[in-house]
Structures are given as structure tokens and as C-alpha cells.
Amino acid sequence: MMIDSNYECHTEQWYKGIKYVIPITIFLVVVIPFFVIYKIYKSRNNMTDFCKYYYLTAEYKRNGIFLYFEFIKLFFKFTIMTVIMF
């Protein structure tokens, strides 16, 4: 496998591609998790609906703060990856 060492980043082609990567990344990292959190929060009193999301919340306490720490860790991971990428 050969590596092309003449390939340059931050070219016009890179900027064209990044127009699509950033919105998709924001959608996957921000919109979908907050939608799932909202659905879990909304169904917290209804046990049948809550069981739908049990695979996401099984390792956390039901009313604990551990779930929020997990999202904070994910946010920091996303921030680090964004800084490394740019």
C-alpha cells in the first residue's frame, strides 16, 4: 500500500466536503442523543414505555446522576475529537 505524500488538506475539495460533514456530525452527536434523552425523560413514569429504552439505561440508576455524567464524558470526547480534527 502506497501513501500519497503530495495530498494537501484544507484545499477547495476539503472545504466542499466539510460543508456536509459538520451538519451530519452535529445531527448524530447532538440532535439524536437529546431526542433519546427527551423520550426517556418523558417516559420515566410509564414503566412500559421506560422498558423500551432499558438497553440504554440498564447500567445507570433510575433516578441517579450517573446518566448525566456519561453524557458529559461523551461531550468531552466529541470536543477533543473536534479539536484534533481542526
C-alpha positions as CSV (number, residue, x, y, z in Angstrom):
1,M,0.0,0.0,0.0
2,M,1.5,3.3,-1.1
3,I,0.9,6.6,0.6
4,D,0.5,9.8,-1.5
5,S,2.6,12.3,0.4
6,N,1.6,15.1,-2.0
7,Y,-2.0,15.2,-0.8
8,E,-2.9,18.5,0.8
9,C,-5.5,19.2,3.4
10,H,-7.6,22.3,3.6
11,T,-8.0,22.6,-0.1
12,E,-11.1,23.6,-2.0
13,Q,-12.2,19.9,-2.2
14,W,-11.8,19.6,1.6
15,Y,-13.9,22.6,2.2
16,K,-16.6,21.3,-0.1
17,G,-16.7,18.1,1.8
18,I,-16.7,19.7,5.3
19,K,-19.9,21.5,4.4
20,Y,-21.6,18.1,4.7
21,V,-19.6,16.6,7.4
22,I,-20.2,19.2,10.1
23,P,-24.1,19.2,9.9
24,I,-24.2,15.4,9.8
25,T,-21.8,15.2,12.8
26,I,-23.9,17.7,14.7
27,F,-27.1,15.8,13.9
28,L,-25.6,12.5,15.0
29,V,-23.9,13.8,18.2
30,V,-26.4,16.4,19.4
31,V,-29.8,16.0,17.9
32,I,-30.3,12.3,18.2
33,P,-28.9,11.9,21.7
34,F,-31.1,14.8,23.0
35,F,-34.1,13.3,21.3
36,V,-33.5,10.0,23.0
37,I,-32.9,11.7,26.4
38,Y,-36.2,13.5,25.9
39,K,-38.0,10.3,25.1
40,I,-36.5,8.6,28.2
41,Y,-37.3,11.6,30.4
42,K,-40.9,11.7,29.1
43,S,-41.5,8.0,29.7
44,R,-39.9,7.9,33.2
45,N,-43.3,7.4,35.0
46,N,-44.7,4.9,32.5
47,M,-42.9,1.7,33.1
48,T,-43.9,0.0,29.8
49,D,-42.5,2.9,27.8
50,F,-39.5,3.1,30.0
51,C,-38.7,-0.6,29.3
52,K,-38.3,0.3,25.6
53,Y,-35.2,2.2,26.5
54,Y,-33.9,-0.2,29.1
55,Y,-30.9,-1.2,27.0
56,L,-29.7,2.4,27.2
57,T,-30.3,2.9,30.9
58,A,-29.7,-0.5,32.4
59,E,-26.3,0.3,33.8
60,Y,-27.4,3.5,35.4
61,K,-29.5,4.1,38.4
62,R,-33.1,5.0,37.6
63,N,-33.1,8.5,39.3
64,G,-29.3,8.7,39.6
65,I,-26.9,11.3,38.3
66,F,-24.7,8.7,36.6
67,L,-26.5,9.0,33.2
68,Y,-25.7,12.7,33.1
69,F,-22.0,12.1,33.7
70,E,-22.0,9.7,30.8
71,F,-23.3,12.5,28.5
72,I,-20.7,14.9,29.9
73,K,-18.0,12.4,29.1
74,L,-19.4,12.0,25.6
75,F,-19.4,15.8,25.1
76,F,-15.7,16.0,26.2
77,K,-14.8,13.2,23.8
78,F,-16.6,15.0,21.0
79,T,-14.8,18.2,21.8
80,I,-11.4,16.6,21.9
81,M,-12.0,14.9,18.5
82,T,-13.2,18.2,17.0
83,V,-10.1,20.0,18.3
84,I,-7.8,17.2,16.9
85,M,-9.6,17.3,13.5
86,F,-9.3,21.0,13.1
